[in-house]
Each structure stands twice: as C-alpha cells, then as structure tokens.
Amino acid sequence: MATATETRIYECMFLISQGEAANLHAVVEHIGEILGKGGAEILALKKWDERRLAYEIEKQKRGVYLLAYIACPPEGIERIERECNLSEHIMRLMTIRADHMSEDQARAADDRDGLAAEAQLRAEKAAAGENEKKSGARLGAPEPEEEASASDESAADSDASDDDDGDSSDED
C-alpha cells in the first residue's frame, strides 16, 4: 500500500496542436510548470510522434505527441490532470502507471536535448516565415493579379481560335 510520501513512476502522453508546436519551447515549459504543481519530478521528456489524428479535436487534424516519464505521489496525478484539462495549450493527456519500468530505465528515455533542438528549429522556421511575409517575396507562384490576367488572356485567345476555324454548329 502506498504511503503519502511514496512516489511512483508514471507515463504521461501529452497531445498538442501543430499551432502550439510552433512554439514548442513554451509548451515544454508549460508542461514542466503543470508537472511541478503536482509535485512531480520529470525523469524523461521527449517528442514521441507527429501525426494525423483519427478524428478532429478542437478543429485540429494533426497533433504532436510528447511523452514524459515522471516520479510523482499518487495524489499529485489528479492535480496534473486537472491543470492539463484547464490548459489552452494541451489538447489531451493520458496518464498511466509505469510499474514495468525502473527509474533508471525511465531516465534513459530522456531526450530533452533533442526536444530543445527541435524547438529551436521550429522557432527559426517561424521567424523565417514572418520575415518572408514582411518582405513580400513570393517564390514560385505568380501574384494573384497576374494569375487572373493570364487566365483572361488565355480564354480570349481560345475564343479567337474557335472563331477562326470556320466550324460553327449553326451551319448544319
């Protein structure tokens, strides 16, 4: 039987939207704050996967899954789950006891360095996207006005070529 001070190892799977994942560093900090409120110690945290959802959640079709192994007293789990349900950054949370793992095995799964590197890449990509929007540079696709005028010209050309053929349905 567990005492009030005994901690157990839990496996937590967090689901966040791709929009939130653009600012991955802030989401990881937010998750750390929530786990801290529950009295949990983060043993490992890593990105598990990024995939299409089976059904839309909050109008989101894709999501990013973060996996955490934590050491926490059993009474702290309720607080963590409540905080995640109230959070605007976390779409879903699943928590299970990880009795099959030792603390050393959980710590071995840690990839916070890789998560920090990915957060940095996402931040740089978002900044580059903002710079591109500000500069007005568009690569590959013509401007919308150019597309409209080009399609009008091609339609006019095809109408003129139809008239030149001399084939008309009225002559029969």
PyMOL commands that set and color helices and strands:
alter all, ss='L'
color gray80, all
select helices_A, chain A and resi 18-21+24-37+74-86+103-108+112-135+144-164
alter helices_A, ss='H'
color red, helices_A
select strands_A, chain A and resi 8-17+41-57+60-72+92-97
alter strands_A, ss='S'
color yellow, strands_A
deselect
rebuild
show_as cartoon
